Amino acid sequence: QAAKAFPVVCFEQQLSDGSRKITNISECVLDANGTRDYITLYRYVVERNEVEDSKTVVYGHYETVNPMSQHLRERMLMFGIPTSLLAAIDQC
């Protein structure tokens, strides 16, 4: 039931510099038996930590791990996500 209601799961963490980042965006998918699986779509990758003005600063970027499923794409369209935004997501 959760995968039907909330097919996208975001995981947020507080990093060593005190900032909060969404570090993982996953899609929850159900197989034919109703077993839940989480497929990582995007993740935040920490590149390095620096000390600037006596404070730790975390540098990183987001990377695409897997494309979203066709099912999620169709749901996003059904609920009003513009096609242009989906195209932009595909370019990430």
C-alpha positions, -999 to +999 in steps of 0.1 A: +000+000+000+028+024+008+044+020-026+011+029-043+006+060-021+043+072-019+063+057-048+092+081-042+113+080-010+138+107-001+164+102+026+179+133+043+210+134+064+228+160+084+264+162+071+296+169+091+293+206+084+258+207+099+240+212+065+212+189+056+211+173+022+188+148+005+213+121+001+192+095-017+160+095-038+146+061-045+115+047-062+095+021-044+083-007-068+061-037-062+066-070-080+038-093-090+038-109-055+035-075-038+071-075-026+086-040-022+119-031-036+137+003-035+155+014-066+179+043-061+173+070-087+197+097-074+223+100-047+244+128-032+281+120-035+305+138-011+336+148-030+356+164-002+355+182+032+374+214+037+379+237+066+372+273+057+372+301+084+374+274+111+343+256+098+339+223+080+324+227+045+312+196+026+314+197-012+296+172-034+272+166-062+241+146-072+245+117-096+219+097-115+220+060-105+190+046-123+163+060-145+128+062-132+104+035-143+078+040-170+051+035-143+064+064-122+067+085-154+031+078-162+020+086-126+038+119-127+022+129-160-012+118-146-008+141-116+003+171-136+041+171-139+048+190-171+064+169-200+092+196-202+101+189-165+102+151-172+125+158-202+148+178-180+149+150-154+159+126-182+189+149-189+202+146-153 
